[in-house]
Amino acid sequence: MGMMTGYRWRRGAAAFALTLPVWAATGCDQRSVLVAESSHASAAGPDASEREACAEFRSGWRRATDTPARLQLADSVDRRARGADSPALTESVAAMGRSADDGDRAWRAAAADLLRTCGRAGSSTTAPALPVTG
């Protein structure tokens, strides 16, 4: 395969330029659907899976002081959050799970984010103290 000749290069550039608006329009449509779904889910309040995941995390995050305990808590919260309708919650739970093995600072930051996400979803009437993020 040699370099593209002038004709082939122009044809490839034209094809890319013509498909770019289609990609942009498709992406906008998907984002608007996600925004509509998340605002609908927020207006309706947290679903059962979301409440269970947040309650599980709130009850165990202070005791999860080492990596094995954090991994166990992350697995338990992830199992409960699998049926949740909230994309923000599932992303926060995934980030918390990824940070379970990354050290104390990363864990505390992810825990604070998950607690804020649960608070925004309205899954609890009492807000525990957020972990210090350094």
VENVEN-V560670 format. One record per residue. RES is the residue in one small letter. OMEGA is omega in degrees with one decimal (999 if undefined). NEAR is the number of other C-alpha atoms within 10 Angstrom. Layout:
{{RES,OMEGA,NEAR} {RES,OMEGA,NEAR}}
This chain:
{{m,178.7,3} {g,178.1,4} {m,179.7,7} {m,176.5,10} {t,-177.4,9} {g,-179.1,9} {y,-178.5,9} {r,-179.9,11} {w,179.9,12} {r,179.7,12} {r,178.0,12} {g,178.8,13} {a,179.2,11} {a,179.0,12} {a,178.4,11} {f,-178.6,11} {a,-179.7,11} {l,-179.2,11} {t,-178.9,10} {l,177.4,12} {p,178.5,11} {v,177.7,11} {w,-178.8,11} {a,-179.6,10} {a,178.6,11} {t,179.0,11} {g,179.0,12} {c,-179.4,12} {d,-179.8,11} {q,179.6,11} {r,-179.2,12} {s,176.9,11} {v,179.2,12} {l,179.1,14} {v,179.5,12} {a,179.5,12} {e,-177.5,15} {s,178.2,16} {s,176.6,13} {h,-179.7,13} {a,179.7,17} {s,-178.4,16} {a,-178.4,11} {a,-177.4,10} {g,-177.0,15} {p,176.1,21} {d,-175.5,17} {a,180.0,15} {s,179.5,18} {e,178.5,25} {r,-179.4,20} {e,-179.6,18} {a,-179.9,26} {c,178.8,26} {a,178.3,17} {e,-179.2,18} {f,-179.9,23} {r,-177.4,18} {s,-174.0,12} {g,-172.2,17} {w,179.5,18} {r,179.7,11} {r,-177.9,10} {a,-174.5,17} {t,178.5,12} {d,-174.5,12} {t,179.7,16} {p,179.2,12} {a,178.4,15} {r,178.3,22} {l,178.4,18} {q,178.0,15} {l,179.6,22} {a,178.8,26} {d,-179.7,17} {s,179.7,16} {v,179.5,26} {d,178.0,22} {r,-178.7,14} {r,-176.2,20} {a,-176.2,24} {r,-179.4,15} {g,-176.4,14} {a,179.1,20} {d,-173.6,19} {s,175.8,23} {p,179.4,14} {a,179.3,16} {l,-178.3,25} {t,177.1,21} {e,178.8,13} {s,178.3,21} {v,178.7,28} {a,178.3,18} {a,177.7,19} {m,177.9,28} {g,178.8,23} {r,-176.4,15} {s,-175.7,22} {a,-177.6,25} {d,-173.1,15} {d,178.1,12} {g,-172.8,11} {d,-177.2,16} {r,179.5,14} {a,179.3,18} {w,-179.3,25} {r,178.1,20} {a,179.3,19} {a,177.8,23} {a,178.6,27} {a,178.7,19} {d,179.5,19} {l,177.5,25} {l,176.8,26} {r,179.0,16} {t,177.5,20} {c,179.0,24} {g,178.4,16} {r,179.9,15} {a,178.5,22} {g,-176.2,18} {s,178.6,21} {s,176.9,15} {t,177.9,7} {t,-179.1,8} {a,177.6,13} {p,178.6,11} {a,178.9,8} {l,176.4,14} {p,178.9,17} {v,-175.3,10} {t,169.4,13} {g,999,8}}
